[in-house]
């Protein structure tokens, strides 16, 4: 049964249809993309590590509270450039979905066993 839980893969996706943007500065726009699927601590840790390790993914920031990924782009970038960034985001999410591992649920054990003091 433990082998089954290790084989379970995440199915997080970027909800590109809900893409939102705002002016970050006069020259840059900030885009936000909500995520669907299970975004737990192991998935978040893997996402953050992949973002740090790869220059190609370093522009993406995740907000765990709102379950959104944000990135900036030049205001002059057109739809083709933004679409290319979204494709890169999908690659990152697919990578994290395959690399992150669910943490198996465990029953917490007491820090001090009751029988430790009996002689």
Secondary structure as UniProt FT lines:
FT   HELIX           2..7
FT   STRAND          13..14
FT   HELIX           16..18
FT   STRAND          20..23
FT   STRAND          28..36
FT   HELIX           41..53
FT   TURN            55..59
FT   STRAND          61..63
FT   TURN            64..67
FT   STRAND          68..74
FT   TURN            75..76
FT   HELIX           79..99
FT   HELIX           114..116
//
